Amino acid sequence: MKLLAIHGAEDLRWEDHPAPEPGAGEVRLRVRYVGICGSDLHYYFHGKNGEYAVREPLTPGHELSAEVDLDPSGRLAPGTPVTVHPARFGPSVPGLEERPHLRTGGDYLGSAAGFPHRQGGAAELLVVEEHMVRVLPEGLPLERAALAEPLAVAIHAVGLPGDLTGKRALVIGAGPIGLLVVAAAVNAGAAVVGASDVRPEPLERARSLGAAETFLVDTDTIDPESFDVVFECSGVGVALTQAVRAARRAGTVVQVGMFPDAEIGVNLAPMLAKELTLRGAFRFSTEIDDAISLLASTDALDAVVSHVVPATDAAAAFATARDSSASAKVLLSL
């Protein structure tokens, strides 16, 4: 079989490997689509994601859709369409019973956090534990189903500040995750969803997903204290400063975008006088099931997928995914 392997910064190879054999409690999948996310871009362009460097060839990809190739238990027939919950959670910890994604000791597909690395889904064949497999509803296209993992991230983030019904929500950063947060906030009942970005093209996509107000950075002004909840999805320090200014008194700021592992400049002074709640958002727990249901209910989220590129042309796909003016979510087709 063939798979993609990152050997270092901008060293991505389409390699031959033996087909993996599933053991007891495992399922072998024939992967169809894999989404390129921010961590994949860091691994490819920089050879590391935050503090985690590529120390052996790493197959990227944790956003995927597939068909069952072989289930030794016989439970799932060959050809069954599926997606995958990419996490294996660590051992139970008191106080985190309802938040297994925060436990230490787990891993995630396509991650160099541990060694040996946890290999990802950008391979023709992938073996995963059967508890990670989610069978897709009838009629959900495999291309759209590849959004299940990032949409689960968005749904988890949107759930952190509580009920959004009737509230004004702002999404800062209209990249792929920001777009999905827009869609999730609309679905959660927010009265108004706004979006801001440094480029006009992502804002056009945000409007197609239900953003009623859009703001082009350095051109449009976001009034102070004009939103009940702000989701910061860019991972840029100055954007968090803007989020704190835009949030209303006693409002909530949810940090969704991943910051670099470095000291950054952020002005949080208004947070005190407004008694804001600042929350971090990290991956998700069971929200992938909600994501699958939402994807099955509407084709509106198809607008998030801007490009589908053969995995054999992966370097060009990564370059496209890096350009937020030209792309939203880029999928690799296997």
GUMIPA-552701 format. One record per residue (C-alpha): chain; residue number from 1; x negated, y negated, z negated. Coordinates in Angstrom, 3 decimals, always signed. Last residue first. Example, Ala and Ser with C-alpha at 12.3 -4.5 7.8 and 13.67 -1.06 7.14 Angstrom:
A;2;-13.670;+1.060;-7.140;
A;1;-12.300;+4.500;-7.800;
END
This chain:
A;334;+6.766;-8.641;+1.533;
A;333;+8.108;-12.158;+1.950;
A;332;+6.424;-14.823;-0.164;
A;331;+8.833;-17.454;-1.383;
A;330;+8.227;-21.193;-1.628;
A;329;+10.435;-23.166;-4.002;
A;328;+10.574;-26.892;-3.209;
A;327;+8.440;-27.967;-0.282;
A;326;+7.059;-30.737;+1.896;
A;325;+7.002;-33.606;-0.580;
A;324;+6.045;-31.277;-3.415;
A;323;+2.875;-30.181;-1.634;
A;322;+1.337;-27.352;-3.703;
A;321;+3.904;-24.873;-2.410;
A;320;+2.713;-25.544;+1.150;
A;319;-0.915;-24.815;+0.235;
A;318;+0.172;-21.646;-1.567;
A;317;+2.122;-20.512;+1.507;
A;316;-0.885;-21.201;+3.762;
A;315;-3.022;-18.967;+1.553;
A;314;-0.258;-16.332;+1.518;
A;313;-0.127;-15.755;+5.273;
A;312;-0.030;-11.944;+4.960;
A;311;+2.627;-12.466;+2.308;
A;310;+4.949;-13.657;+5.051;
A;309;+6.373;-17.136;+4.290;
A;308;+9.865;-18.126;+3.171;
A;307;+10.156;-21.894;+2.701;
A;306;+12.538;-24.419;+1.119;
A;305;+14.272;-22.272;-1.483;
A;304;+16.024;-24.676;-3.879;
A;303;+18.852;-25.242;-1.376;
A;302;+19.890;-21.602;-1.817;
A;301;+21.064;-22.760;-5.234;
A;300;+24.431;-23.781;-3.801;
A;299;+25.210;-20.191;-2.737;
A;298;+27.473;-19.652;-5.718;
A;297;+28.709;-16.982;-8.140;
A;296;+25.939;-14.401;-7.696;
A;295;+23.245;-16.908;-8.602;
A;294;+25.180;-17.850;-11.737;
A;293;+25.535;-14.214;-12.810;
A;292;+21.852;-13.531;-12.172;
A;291;+20.876;-16.572;-14.223;
A;290;+23.077;-15.500;-17.134;
A;289;+21.289;-12.118;-17.140;
A;288;+17.928;-13.886;-16.945;
A;287;+18.961;-15.763;-20.085;
A;286;+17.982;-12.837;-22.324;
A;285;+14.849;-14.379;-23.882;
A;284;+13.370;-17.346;-22.049;
A;283;+10.150;-19.096;-20.935;
A;282;+8.985;-21.688;-23.454;
A;281;+10.868;-24.916;-24.137;
A;280;+9.456;-27.453;-26.605;
A;279;+11.732;-29.687;-28.570;
A;278;+11.537;-33.374;-29.525;
A;277;+14.481;-34.542;-31.642;
A;276;+14.791;-38.310;-31.725;
A;275;+15.190;-40.345;-34.878;
A;274;+15.531;-43.559;-32.821;
A;273;+13.090;-45.531;-34.968;
A;272;+10.699;-42.595;-35.042;
A;271;+10.781;-41.572;-31.379;
A;270;+10.100;-45.114;-30.224;
A;269;+6.398;-44.718;-31.192;
A;268;+5.842;-41.593;-29.087;
A;267;+3.419;-43.155;-26.609;
A;266;+1.568;-40.301;-24.887;
A;265;-2.074;-40.130;-23.765;
A;264;-3.368;-36.619;-23.239;
A;263;-5.847;-34.387;-25.093;
A;262;-6.306;-31.153;-23.175;
A;261;-4.740;-27.757;-22.470;
A;260;-2.703;-29.171;-19.607;
A;259;+0.991;-29.770;-20.313;
A;258;+3.597;-27.290;-19.094;
A;257;+6.871;-28.880;-18.005;
A;256;+9.916;-28.057;-20.146;
A;255;+9.656;-30.600;-22.974;
A;254;+13.186;-31.153;-24.263;
A;253;+13.953;-34.666;-25.514;
A;252;+16.988;-35.019;-27.765;
A;251;+19.135;-37.963;-28.832;
A;250;+19.550;-39.537;-32.283;
A;249;+19.215;-42.921;-30.570;
A;248;+19.435;-42.569;-26.802;
A;247;+16.661;-41.063;-24.733;
A;246;+15.164;-43.142;-21.909;
A;245;+12.205;-44.419;-23.932;
A;244;+11.259;-40.966;-25.214;
A;243;+11.552;-39.531;-21.710;
A;242;+9.372;-42.306;-20.265;
A;241;+6.588;-41.475;-22.750;
A;240;+7.034;-37.820;-21.804;
A;239;+6.594;-38.840;-18.169;
A;238;+3.373;-40.676;-19.011;
A;237;+1.975;-37.423;-20.390;
A;236;+2.631;-35.354;-17.266;
A;235;+4.106;-31.847;-17.528;
A;234;+6.657;-32.614;-14.816;
A;233;+9.802;-31.083;-16.311;
A;232;+10.792;-33.515;-19.088;
A;231;+14.426;-32.766;-19.909;
A;230;+16.154;-35.792;-21.428;
A;229;+19.341;-35.608;-23.499;
A;228;+21.763;-38.377;-24.497;
A;227;+20.665;-40.680;-21.689;
A;226;+20.602;-44.497;-21.379;
A;225;+18.417;-45.432;-24.352;
A;224;+16.112;-47.545;-22.201;
A;223;+17.347;-48.158;-18.646;
A;222;+15.646;-46.120;-15.965;
A;221;+14.253;-48.509;-13.378;
A;220;+13.831;-47.689;-9.697;
A;219;+10.725;-48.338;-7.586;
A;218;+7.689;-47.221;-9.635;
A;217;+9.235;-43.726;-10.024;
A;216;+12.183;-43.099;-7.712;
A;215;+15.310;-42.690;-9.825;
A;214;+18.344;-40.566;-9.033;
A;213;+21.871;-40.659;-10.429;
A;212;+24.636;-38.155;-9.621;
A;211;+22.359;-35.098;-9.595;
A;210;+24.609;-32.279;-8.354;
A;209;+22.413;-29.787;-6.531;
A;208;+22.322;-31.727;-3.240;
A;207;+21.319;-34.815;-5.233;
A;206;+18.323;-32.946;-6.637;
A;205;+17.206;-31.976;-3.114;
A;204;+17.264;-35.634;-2.057;
A;203;+15.325;-36.468;-5.217;
A;202;+12.638;-33.945;-4.266;
A;201;+12.170;-35.783;-0.948;
A;200;+11.951;-39.278;-2.448;
A;199;+8.648;-38.792;-4.268;
A;198;+7.518;-39.822;-7.769;
A;197;+10.489;-38.119;-9.380;
A;196;+13.579;-38.886;-11.427;
A;195;+16.832;-36.997;-11.858;
A;194;+20.158;-37.879;-13.448;
A;193;+22.938;-35.550;-14.537;
A;192;+26.253;-37.068;-15.549;
A;191;+29.145;-35.475;-17.457;
A;190;+27.039;-32.451;-18.437;
A;189;+29.163;-29.310;-18.228;
A;188;+26.634;-26.491;-18.538;
A;187;+26.783;-25.863;-14.758;
A;186;+25.601;-29.416;-14.130;
A;185;+22.799;-28.885;-16.644;
A;184;+21.833;-25.588;-14.982;
A;183;+21.729;-27.167;-11.514;
A;182;+19.568;-30.067;-12.721;
A;181;+17.373;-27.615;-14.651;
A;180;+16.993;-25.639;-11.401;
A;179;+15.825;-28.760;-9.615;
A;178;+13.380;-29.508;-12.435;
A;177;+11.989;-25.986;-12.205;
A;176;+11.431;-26.291;-8.440;
A;175;+10.052;-29.844;-8.589;
A;174;+12.374;-32.677;-9.518;
A;173;+10.334;-34.201;-12.360;
A;172;+12.206;-35.984;-15.138;
A;171;+15.678;-34.516;-15.625;
A;170;+18.147;-36.845;-17.337;
A;169;+21.310;-35.696;-19.104;
A;168;+24.409;-37.769;-19.913;
A;167;+26.855;-35.882;-22.092;
A;166;+30.456;-34.731;-21.559;
A;165;+29.679;-31.080;-22.289;
A;164;+25.976;-30.690;-22.975;
A;163;+26.451;-28.298;-25.916;
A;162;+23.205;-27.654;-27.758;
A;161;+19.762;-29.192;-27.267;
A;160;+18.127;-25.803;-26.524;
A;159;+20.649;-24.478;-24.003;
A;158;+19.312;-26.510;-21.068;
A;157;+15.831;-25.100;-21.649;
A;156;+17.077;-21.498;-21.628;
A;155;+19.100;-22.133;-18.468;
A;154;+16.027;-23.599;-16.756;
A;153;+13.746;-20.692;-17.681;
A;152;+16.477;-18.281;-16.537;
A;151;+16.602;-20.185;-13.238;
A;150;+12.852;-19.598;-12.894;
A;149;+13.351;-15.830;-13.359;
A;148;+16.491;-15.402;-11.246;
A;147;+15.225;-17.372;-8.242;
A;146;+14.124;-14.194;-6.406;
A;145;+17.831;-13.304;-6.333;
A;144;+18.375;-15.922;-3.616;
A;143;+16.155;-14.010;-1.172;
A;142;+17.588;-10.676;-2.284;
A;141;+21.088;-11.774;-1.350;
A;140;+23.750;-11.330;-4.066;
A;139;+26.609;-9.453;-2.377;
A;138;+26.967;-6.687;-4.931;
A;137;+25.622;-7.696;-8.309;
A;136;+21.905;-7.117;-8.845;
A;135;+20.500;-4.349;-11.036;
A;134;+18.155;-5.757;-13.675;
A;133;+14.923;-3.856;-14.331;
A;132;+12.746;-4.712;-17.344;
A;131;+14.177;-1.904;-19.498;
A;130;+13.023;+0.581;-16.801;
A;129;+9.368;-0.230;-17.396;
A;128;+7.693;-1.577;-14.287;
A;127;+5.870;-0.100;-11.278;
A;126;+5.345;-2.340;-8.243;
A;125;+5.045;-1.473;-4.554;
A;124;+4.439;-3.900;-1.675;
A;123;+2.536;-6.171;-4.009;
A;122;+2.991;-9.772;-5.112;
A;121;+4.670;-8.619;-8.340;
A;120;+2.088;-9.265;-11.001;
A;119;-0.816;-7.568;-12.752;
A;118;-1.141;-8.014;-16.504;
A;117;-4.848;-8.733;-16.852;
A;116;-7.165;-6.262;-18.555;
A;115;-7.602;-8.415;-20.518;
A;114;-4.871;-10.742;-21.696;
A;113;-3.769;-14.238;-20.708;
A;112;-4.528;-13.519;-17.038;
A;111;-0.822;-13.323;-16.163;
A;110;+1.010;-11.962;-13.124;
A;109;+3.764;-10.197;-15.048;
A;108;+4.061;-11.313;-18.644;
A;107;+2.657;-9.978;-21.908;
A;106;+3.567;-9.352;-25.529;
A;105;+1.368;-9.494;-28.620;
A;104;+2.718;-12.681;-30.141;
A;103;+6.429;-13.240;-30.576;
A;102;+7.998;-16.337;-29.036;
A;101;+9.852;-14.476;-26.257;
A;100;+11.558;-12.339;-28.922;
A;99;+13.587;-15.329;-30.095;
A;98;+16.682;-13.917;-31.811;
A;97;+14.673;-11.769;-34.248;
A;96;+12.082;-14.511;-34.612;
A;95;+12.484;-15.199;-38.341;
A;94;+10.737;-12.023;-39.399;
A;93;+8.498;-10.785;-36.541;
A;92;+9.294;-7.889;-34.208;
A;91;+6.429;-6.480;-32.173;
A;90;+5.481;-8.194;-28.906;
A;89;+7.787;-8.670;-25.950;
A;88;+7.201;-7.278;-22.465;
A;87;+8.177;-10.026;-20.093;
A;86;+8.858;-10.092;-16.339;
A;85;+12.631;-9.509;-16.436;
A;84;+12.879;-7.936;-12.992;
A;83;+15.232;-8.199;-10.015;
A;82;+17.161;-5.430;-8.385;
A;81;+18.740;-4.098;-5.190;
A;80;+19.285;-0.302;-5.232;
A;79;+17.487;+1.106;-2.183;
A;78;+16.535;+4.395;-3.807;
A;77;+19.158;+5.377;-6.386;
A;76;+18.791;+4.290;-9.989;
A;75;+19.475;+6.783;-12.768;
A;74;+17.442;+9.598;-11.223;
A;73;+15.050;+9.617;-14.169;
A;72;+12.032;+9.572;-11.828;
A;71;+13.242;+6.278;-10.323;
A;70;+11.558;+5.744;-6.967;
A;69;+11.759;+2.931;-4.405;
A;68;+14.279;+0.655;-6.074;
A;67;+14.749;-2.530;-4.088;
A;66;+13.100;-5.836;-4.884;
A;65;+13.468;-9.415;-6.041;
A;64;+10.710;-11.418;-7.628;
A;63;+9.558;-14.267;-9.820;
A;62;+6.584;-12.953;-11.814;
A;61;+3.901;-13.257;-9.161;
A;60;+0.122;-13.084;-9.017;
A;59;-2.112;-10.040;-8.465;
A;58;-5.290;-10.756;-10.394;
A;57;-8.785;-9.551;-9.473;
A;56;-10.823;-9.624;-12.718;
A;55;-11.777;-12.426;-15.082;
A;54;-9.233;-14.993;-13.868;
A;53;-9.310;-17.715;-16.516;
A;52;-6.668;-18.393;-19.172;
A;51;-7.170;-21.719;-20.988;
A;50;-4.705;-23.608;-18.816;
A;49;-4.138;-21.444;-15.776;
A;48;-7.445;-20.385;-14.268;
A;47;-9.174;-19.785;-10.931;
A;46;-8.507;-23.399;-9.984;
A;45;-6.543;-23.235;-6.718;
A;44;-5.225;-19.681;-7.013;
A;43;-4.700;-19.341;-10.760;
A;42;-3.291;-22.862;-10.973;
A;41;-0.880;-22.271;-8.091;
A;40;+0.305;-19.008;-9.652;
A;39;+0.951;-20.858;-12.933;
A;38;+3.050;-23.438;-11.086;
A;37;+5.290;-20.912;-9.376;
A;36;+5.195;-19.009;-6.092;
A;35;+8.314;-16.874;-5.685;
A;34;+8.068;-13.211;-4.677;
A;33;+10.382;-11.527;-2.173;
A;32;+10.892;-7.910;-1.024;
A;31;+9.130;-5.694;-3.571;
A;30;+9.592;-1.945;-3.228;
A;29;+10.087;-0.915;-6.837;
A;28;+8.775;+2.017;-8.854;
A;27;+10.650;+2.682;-12.081;
A;26;+9.257;+3.624;-15.491;
A;25;+10.604;+5.444;-18.555;
A;24;+8.456;+8.497;-17.875;
A;23;+5.747;+7.718;-15.367;
A;22;+5.840;+5.815;-12.111;
A;21;+3.066;+6.428;-9.552;
A;20;+1.223;+3.437;-8.102;
A;19;+0.435;+3.494;-4.343;
A;18;-3.315;+3.344;-3.812;
A;17;-4.641;-0.109;-2.934;
A;16;-5.304;-1.954;+0.332;
A;15;-5.934;-5.658;-0.003;
A;14;-4.564;-9.017;+1.116;
A;13;-7.145;-11.339;-0.483;
A;12;-7.011;-14.722;-2.220;
A;11;-10.224;-16.612;-3.018;
A;10;-9.147;-20.240;-3.473;
A;9;-10.539;-20.240;-7.043;
A;8;-11.339;-16.665;-8.008;
A;7;-10.587;-13.050;-7.069;
A;6;-6.842;-13.575;-6.578;
A;5;-5.338;-10.319;-5.320;
A;4;-2.397;-9.842;-2.976;
A;3;-1.133;-6.313;-2.433;
A;2;-0.958;-3.686;+0.293;
A;1;+0.000;+0.000;+0.000;
END
